[in-house]
């Protein structure tokens, strides 16, 4: 199964920041974004849950 875990709130808006100040933030017109981590987990033959991968991404 896949879980999307919210790990923080990004508030980089074009009206408030320049590209230089924002750094690696994704600049949006008027909406803040939640920074999430997508985690894929599977259950093995012994019925234990194991994390397969973890991928950070931004979602508005």
C-alpha positions as CSV (number, residue, x, y, z in Angstrom):
1,X,0.0,0.0,0.0
2,X,1.0,3.6,-0.4
3,X,1.0,6.4,2.2
4,X,1.3,10.1,1.6
5,X,2.7,11.7,4.8
6,X,2.5,15.5,5.3
7,X,5.9,16.6,6.7
8,X,5.5,20.4,6.5
9,X,3.9,23.4,4.9
10,X,5.6,25.4,2.1
11,X,4.4,29.0,1.8
12,X,6.5,30.2,-1.1
13,X,4.2,32.5,-3.2
14,X,5.2,34.5,-6.2
15,X,3.7,37.7,-4.7
16,X,5.9,37.4,-1.6
17,X,9.3,36.1,-2.8
18,X,11.7,36.4,-5.6
19,X,13.3,33.4,-7.3
20,X,16.6,34.1,-5.6
21,X,15.1,34.2,-2.1
22,X,12.9,31.1,-2.7
23,X,15.9,28.8,-3.4
24,X,14.5,25.3,-4.1
25,X,10.9,26.2,-3.3
26,X,8.3,25.8,-6.0
27,X,6.8,29.2,-6.5
28,X,3.0,29.3,-6.9
29,X,0.6,32.1,-7.9
30,X,-1.6,32.2,-4.8
31,X,-1.7,28.8,-3.0
32,X,0.6,27.4,-0.4
33,X,1.7,23.8,-0.7
34,X,2.1,20.9,1.7
35,X,5.4,19.1,1.5
36,X,4.6,15.4,1.5
37,X,6.5,12.2,1.5
38,X,5.1,9.2,-0.5
39,X,5.9,5.9,1.2
40,X,5.3,2.5,-0.3
41,X,5.0,-0.4,2.2
42,X,4.5,-4.1,1.6
43,X,3.8,-7.1,3.9
44,X,6.3,-9.9,3.7
45,X,5.7,-13.6,4.1
46,X,6.1,-13.4,7.9
47,X,3.3,-10.8,8.0
48,X,5.7,-7.9,8.8
49,X,5.3,-4.5,7.1
50,X,8.4,-3.2,5.3
51,X,9.0,0.2,3.7
52,X,10.1,-0.2,0.1
53,X,10.7,3.4,-0.9
54,X,10.2,7.0,0.2
55,X,9.9,9.8,-2.3
56,X,9.5,13.5,-1.3
57,X,7.2,15.6,-3.5
58,X,5.2,18.8,-3.4
59,X,1.5,18.9,-3.7
60,X,-0.9,21.9,-3.6
